[in-house]
Amino acid sequence: MTHGVNSIGLVFFWKKIYSGITISGFKLYGETTLPDTETEVTNTPVTLLDDNELLSIVIEKHNRFMGEYSSELKDLQEKMNSGRSEYNRVSKELEALETRIVVLKEKRHQLYYQAGKLRLRLLETISDKEKTQHLESEMGNIENKLQNANLSSSEECGYIDSIRSLLKEMIETVPDNDMVQQATVSSIHDILETAKAARSELDEMLNAPDEHRKESITLKQEVEDQEARLAWLARRTALHKEALGYWENVGLVGSTMIDGPGISEGEEQQ
């Protein structure tokens, strides 16, 4: 009985176990059914993989990972290039919007300043200034608000209409029929209309930068995530290529299977 045990190894009474062989960090699993009794052992053949078979399995696994990673690398590179292009587009649009908003705000201040200058020139053409002094004072107060106060769109447009009405009243109060006077009033109306249009454009653009900024942040994060994944894939591909070269060399020289460059199994799950 002792001789029988030594020839077949230890007797196991478990129905089924899994045996593994570790090669270059990879585990190759095969399911083996063991007998319940010592008598059955002599009737159950045990098959072991030779070095060539093990080499073939290891090389196939490295090739498979390299193929999967290369495919993902190609797709990811295209997505990343597209994402960068979109991010650059949105960033340029955001910069243009912010610049345009600054220009519109400054433009309105300049226009109201010009309107005030023309109002003073208009006053010089009026012979009876006492009759229009209260109108002149009221227009001056409105112009000051237009240039310095933080007004809503409706307030600003309302003040522009008030200046127009005051100008009309001023001309009707002292109808001199002066050509310079008429040209000055016409110029003031044109400037106020331009300022009103600038305010309308500004209102349409005020919320646009926030939307572009949110989109820009999202696109930037996507590109950064893709860059991190791309770097990981490139690193893993290089490791598999190195390991593949080692094992293919082992097969060529006919060396015995020994531990080669290891690649952690857990990292492959990323």
Disulfide bonds with the S-S distance in Angstrom:
none
